Amino acid sequence: MHVYVLPFGLFCVTCKILRKPVLSHPMAYTKNAKKANRVNKRRHVFNTRHKKAVKDAVKETAKLMVGKKPADAAKSLPGLYKAIDKAAKHGTIKKNTAARMKSRITKRLVAATK
């Protein structure tokens, strides 16, 4: 394992598993920094969970639209809106991004039903 020190308190570690350099922060030193690391890990889990829910819902709706099943796609739309709104509510994605996603998906669904 090779360690390279970078500016701004960061260092780069060559990961044996990935076989490429990985940017890393030094170990937390103060009590507040340790707590911040715990909070960041917890938020990371929640954010990835919300993003995955949105991606899965978008994929499901898109698959139904491509499969020429607009009625089923329209039925899956409330679940998609729920996932997007929940991600926006928790700050995983921004409010305008959520509105843009919903608008584009609805526009595609209307075009598919014609």
NORMO-V414414 format. One record per pair of residues at least 12 apart in sequence whose C-alpha atoms are under 10 Angstrom apart, sorted by the first residue. I is the first residue (numbers start at 1). J is the second residue. D is the distance in whole Angstrom. If there is no record, write none. Layout:
i=[I,I]
j=[J,J]
d=[D,D]
//
This chain:
i=[1,1,1,1,1,1,2,2,2,2,3,3,3,3,4,4,5,5,5,6,6,8,9,9,9,10,10,10,10,11,11,11,11,12,12,12,13,43,44,46,46,46,47,47,47,47,47,48,48,49,49,50,50,50,50,50,50,50,50,50,50,51,51,51,51,51,51,51,52,52,53,53,53,53,53,53,53,54,54,54,54,54,54,54,54,54,54,54,54,55,55,55,56,56,57,57,57,57,57,57,57,57,57,58,58,58,58,58,58,58,58,58,58,59,60,60,60,60,61,61,61,61,61,61,61,61,61,62,62,62,64,64,65,65,65,65,65,65,66,68,68,69,69,70,70,70,70,70,70,71,71,71,73,73,73,74,74,74,74,77,77,77,77,80,80,80,81,81,81,81,81,83,84,84,84,84,84,85,85,85,86]
j=[13,14,15,16,19,21,14,15,16,21,15,21,22,24,21,23,23,24,26,23,24,25,24,25,26,23,24,25,26,23,24,25,26,24,25,26,25,92,92,87,90,92,87,90,91,92,93,87,92,87,92,83,84,85,86,87,88,90,91,92,93,83,84,86,87,88,92,93,83,87,79,80,82,83,84,86,87,79,80,81,82,83,84,85,86,87,93,98,101,80,83,84,80,83,76,77,78,79,80,81,82,83,84,76,77,79,80,81,83,84,101,102,105,80,73,76,77,80,73,74,75,76,77,79,80,105,109,105,108,109,76,109,105,108,109,111,112,113,112,112,113,112,113,109,110,111,112,113,114,109,112,113,109,112,113,106,109,110,113,102,105,106,109,101,102,105,98,99,101,102,105,98,97,98,99,101,102,98,99,102,98]
d=[7,6,7,7,10,10,5,8,10,9,10,9,10,10,9,10,10,10,10,9,10,10,9,7,7,7,6,5,7,6,6,6,7,6,8,10,10,9,10,9,9,8,8,8,8,5,9,10,8,9,10,7,8,10,7,5,9,9,10,7,9,9,9,10,7,10,7,8,9,10,10,9,10,6,8,10,9,9,7,9,9,5,6,9,9,8,10,10,10,9,9,9,9,9,8,8,10,7,5,9,9,7,9,9,9,10,7,10,9,9,9,10,8,10,8,8,10,9,5,8,9,6,7,10,8,9,9,8,9,9,9,10,10,8,7,10,7,9,8,8,9,9,9,7,9,10,6,6,10,9,10,8,7,10,10,9,7,9,9,9,9,8,9,10,8,9,9,10,9,7,10,10,9,6,9,8,8,7,9,9,9]
//
